[in-house]
């Protein structure tokens, strides 16, 4: 099963050209859904206006080299390692789901576009397809049945459906699950039942890629941009118009905010670590 290309096995019944057309249509649906989502939320307008506001309030100019370094840091932290998740279990679940999806999608495209004809696929690509789907399932079901239901996180019962975010994760899970089941039952010669699972696999993937406008799918494109913009705002001193982390006992700070001594005295007490007083148990 793991070294078998499931798409090559159905090439006699479904022409490879039809499979390729389906993949292209799914790509177009993702692009169209993302553009519609941007137009509806005006996210691009928000990013540009926020960038202009930050540049206007900047205290120092961030060089191109510095921005390139921040971009690399964003890719390394927020994209490749998902460092925004404080909870290690949630982070691992997210990484398994994310990398599983990436390997699953890439290997699907390679297997369909290069190896549904006479050329046999190298063992690597079917293995990546199956392991990608398996990793997606492990990370996704771990999140759905264990992490998501924890009251320290969302506290949502596993059978409750909560809209956009759930549409995305369920689309991922059903696509990977039916894909694995289809591959297995096709490998053991289950006939009609394997074709039923294939149909469910196609329906699930169509819902996943066709519901980008209504689901949380597009967040994977917006999140890195927001993280990069935040890093630039911190580097140029605009800090997204948020107050700086002041030392309230500093005379210069008290001169800038004269009501501090009035309400807190000339030597304000250390208020402690706040939310940093213990390791995070949530996301």
C-alpha positions in Angstrom: 0.0 0.0 0.0 2.6 2.6 1.0 4.7 2.0 -2.1 1.7 1.9 -4.5 0.6 4.9 -6.6 -3.2 4.8 -6.2 -3.8 7.2 -9.0 -1.9 5.0 -11.5 -4.2 2.1 -10.6 -7.3 4.0 -11.7 -5.8 5.5 -14.9 -7.5 2.9 -17.0 -10.9 4.0 -15.8 -10.3 7.7 -15.3 -8.0 9.3 -18.0 -4.9 11.1 -16.5 -6.0 14.2 -18.4 -9.2 14.3 -16.3 -7.1 13.9 -13.1 -4.8 16.8 -14.1 -7.8 19.0 -15.0 -9.3 18.3 -11.6 -6.0 19.4 -9.8 -5.9 22.6 -11.9 -9.5 23.4 -11.1 -8.8 22.9 -7.3 -5.8 25.3 -7.6 -8.0 27.9 -9.4 -10.7 27.5 -6.7 -8.1 28.2 -4.0 -6.9 31.3 -5.8 -10.4 32.6 -6.4 -11.5 31.8 -2.9 -8.5 33.6 -1.4 -9.0 36.7 -3.6 -12.7 36.8 -2.7 -11.8 36.4 1.0 -9.4 39.3 0.7 -12.0 41.5 -1.0 -14.7 40.6 1.6 -12.5 41.2 4.6 -10.5 44.0 3.0 -7.4 42.3 4.5 -5.0 43.7 1.8 -6.4 47.2 2.4 -5.9 46.7 6.2 -2.3 45.6 5.8 -1.4 48.5 3.5 -3.1 51.1 5.6 -1.5 49.7 8.8 1.9 49.7 7.1 1.5 53.4 6.1 0.4 54.3 9.7 3.4 52.4 11.1 5.8 54.1 8.7 4.3 57.5 9.7 4.8 56.7 13.4 8.2 55.1 13.0 10.9 56.3 15.3 13.8 54.7 13.3 14.1 53.7 9.7 14.4 49.9 9.1 16.9 49.2 6.3 16.2 46.7 3.6 18.8 44.3 5.0 17.1 44.4 8.4 13.7 43.8 6.8 15.2 40.8 4.9 16.4 39.4 8.2 13.0 39.9 9.8 11.4 38.1 6.8 13.8 35.2 7.3 13.0 35.2 11.0 9.3 35.2 10.2 9.6 32.2 7.9 11.8 30.3 10.4 9.6 31.0 13.4 6.0 31.6 12.4 5.9 29.5 9.3 8.3 26.6 9.6 8.2 26.0 13.3 4.8 27.6 14.4 6.5 29.3 17.4 3.3 31.4 18.0 1.8 28.3 19.8 3.0 28.4 23.4 1.5 25.0 24.2 3.9 22.3 23.0 1.2 19.8 22.3 -0.8 22.2 20.3 2.3 23.2 18.4 3.2 19.6 17.6 -0.3 18.9 16.5 -0.3 21.9 14.2 3.1 21.0 12.7 2.1 17.4 12.0 -1.1 18.6 10.3 0.7 21.3 8.4 3.6 19.3 7.1 1.4 16.3 6.5 -0.9 18.5 4.3 2.1 20.0 2.4 3.6 16.5 1.6 0.2 15.1 0.8 -0.6 17.9 -1.7 2.8 18.1 -3.4 3.1 14.3 -3.8 -0.5 14.2 -5.1 0.4 16.7 -7.9 3.6 14.8 -8.7 1.9 11.4 -8.8 -0.9 12.7 -11.1 1.1 14.9 -13.4 4.2 12.6 -13.9 3.3 9.1 -13.0 -0.2 8.2 -14.2 1.1 7.1 -17.6 3.5 4.4 -18.5 6.3 5.7 -16.2 6.3 4.0 -12.8 6.6 6.3 -9.8 9.7 6.1 -7.7 8.9 4.6 -4.3 9.6 7.9 -2.6 6.5 9.7 -3.9 3.8 7.1 -2.9 5.5 6.9 0.6 5.4 10.7 0.9 1.7 10.6 -0.1 0.7 8.0 2.4 2.9 9.4 5.3 1.7 12.9 4.6 -2.0 11.8 4.8 -1.1 9.8 8.0 0.7 12.7 9.6 -2.3 15.0 8.8 -4.7 12.5 10.3 -2.7 12.0 13.5 -2.2 15.8 14.1 -5.7 16.7 13.1 -7.5 14.0 15.1 -5.3 14.7 18.1 -6.4 18.4 17.9 -10.1 17.5 17.3 -10.6 14.8 20.0 -8.0 15.8 22.6 -6.7 19.4 22.4 -9.8 21.1 21.2 -12.1 19.6 23.8 -9.8 20.6 26.7 -11.3 23.4 28.8 -7.8 24.9 29.0 -8.1 25.4 25.2 -11.5 25.8 23.6 -13.5 23.4 25.7 -15.6 22.4 22.7 -17.2 19.0 22.5 -15.9 16.9 19.7 -19.4 16.6 18.0 -20.0 20.4 18.0 -19.4 22.3 14.7 -18.2 25.9 15.0 -18.2 27.3 11.5 -15.2 28.5 9.5 -12.4 27.1 11.5 -14.0 23.7 11.8 -15.0 23.5 8.1 -11.3 23.8 7.3 -10.0 21.1 9.7 -12.8 18.7 8.9 -12.1 19.2 5.2 -8.5 18.3 5.8 -9.3 15.3 8.0 -12.0 13.8 5.7 -9.8 14.3 2.6 -6.8 12.5 4.2 -8.9 9.8 5.9 -10.8 8.8 2.8 -7.6 9.0 0.7 -5.9 6.5 3.0 -8.9 4.2 3.1 -9.3 4.3 -0.6 -5.7 3.5 -1.2 -5.8 0.6 1.3 -9.0 -1.0 0.0 -7.9 -0.5 -3.6 -4.7 -2.3 -2.8 -6.5 -5.3 -1.4 -8.9 -5.4 -4.4 -12.1 -4.3 -2.6 -13.7 -3.3 -6.0 -16.9 -1.3 -5.6 -16.2 -0.3 -2.0 -12.8 1.2 -3.0 -14.6 3.2 -5.7 -17.1 4.5 -3.0 -14.2 5.6 -0.9 -12.6 7.3 -3.9 -15.8 9.2 -4.5 -15.9 10.3 -0.9 -12.2 11.4 -1.2 -13.0 13.5 -4.2 -16.1 15.1 -2.5 -14.0 15.9 0.6 -11.2 17.4 -1.4 -13.6 19.5 -3.5 -15.3 20.8 -0.3 -11.8 21.6 1.2 -10.5 23.5 -1.8 -13.9 24.9 -2.9 -14.8 26.4 0.4 -11.8 28.6 0.9 -14.0 31.7 0.9 -16.1 30.4 3.8 -13.4 28.4 5.7 -10.2 29.3 7.5 -8.0 28.0 4.6 -6.8 31.5 3.5 -5.4 32.2 7.0 -2.2 30.3 6.0 -1.4 33.1 3.6 -2.4 36.0 5.9 -0.7 34.8 9.1 3.0 35.2 7.9 2.2 38.6 6.5 0.8 39.8 9.8 3.7 38.3 11.7 6.2 40.1 9.4 4.4 43.4 9.7 4.4 43.1 13.5 8.2 42.5 13.6 8.8 45.5 11.4 6.5 47.7 13.6 8.5 46.6 16.7 11.8 47.2 14.9 10.9 50.8 13.7 9.5 51.8 17.1 5.9 52.3 16.0 4.9 49.2 17.8 1.5 49.1 16.1 0.5 52.2 18.1 0.6 50.2 21.3 2.2 51.6 24.5 5.8 50.7 25.2 6.9 48.5 28.2 7.8 51.3 30.5 9.7 51.2 33.9 7.2 53.2 36.0 9.8 54.2 38.5 11.9 55.9 35.8 11.7 59.8 36.4 11.5 60.4 32.6 8.5 58.1 32.3 6.9 59.9 35.3 7.6 63.2 33.6 5.9 62.0 30.5 2.9 60.5 32.4 2.5 62.8 35.5 -0.5 60.9 36.8 1.7 57.9 37.7 3.0 59.4 41.0 -0.5 60.6 41.8 -2.1 57.2 41.6 0.9 54.8 42.3 3.4 56.9 44.3 6.9 58.0 43.3 8.2 54.4 43.6 5.5 52.2 42.1 5.6 48.6 43.3 6.7 45.8 40.9 3.4 44.4 39.7 4.9 40.9 39.1 5.2 38.8 36.0 1.5 38.9 35.2 0.4 36.2 32.8 4.1 35.1 32.5 4.1 33.9 36.1 3.5 30.3 35.0 4.0 28.2 31.8 1.0 28.6 29.4 -1.5 25.7 29.4 -3.6 27.2 26.5 -2.6 27.8 22.9 
